[in-house]
């Protein structure tokens, strides 16, 4: 349990640092980088979760809980980072905040859906 919560915190911290320093160009709707980030994050999250689930030998019934534990720290911390976006993300223009919120929702949705990966996979025989 601690592993997944810690992972969620570290992912939130890494994403927050990226958006703090490079958020303006990443969330500019006039640049293709925003749309590329929406596409690239799909395999990045899903493959990372799949690899971690296998490495930690999680059964398919344990995966949704693990994904939830990864998502929750960031979701809770983003309540504050978004509320104080002027301080946390000074490079994000006010006009682009809606895309940032959409990006956050997209990322957390992918993490939660990633917990459903392999629900039909057969469990390894011991």
CORFENDA-V70077 format. One record per backbone hydrogen bond with DSSP energy under -1.0 kcal/mol. CO is the residue of the C=O (numbers start at 1). NH is the residue of the N-H. Records with the same first field share a line. If there is no record, write none. Layout:
CO = NH ; NH
This chain:
1 = 5
2 = 6
3 = 7
4 = 8
5 = 9
6 = 10
7 = 11
8 = 12
9 = 13
10 = 14
11 = 15
12 = 16
13 = 17
14 = 18
15 = 19
16 = 20
17 = 21
18 = 22
19 = 23
22 = 26
23 = 27
28 = 31
32 = 36
33 = 37
34 = 38
35 = 39
36 = 40
37 = 41
40 = 44
41 = 45
42 = 46
43 = 47
44 = 48
45 = 49
46 = 50
47 = 51
48 = 52
49 = 53
50 = 54
51 = 55
52 = 56
53 = 58
54 = 57
59 = 62 ; 63
62 = 66
63 = 67
64 = 68
65 = 69
66 = 70
67 = 71
68 = 72
71 = 75
72 = 76
73 = 77
74 = 78
77 = 81
78 = 82
79 = 83
80 = 84
82 = 85
84 = 87 ; 88
85 = 89
89 = 92
93 = 96
94 = 97
96 = 100
97 = 101
98 = 102
99 = 103
100 = 104
101 = 105
102 = 106
103 = 107
104 = 108
105 = 109
106 = 110
107 = 111
108 = 112
109 = 113
110 = 114
113 = 116
114 = 117
116 = 119
118 = 121
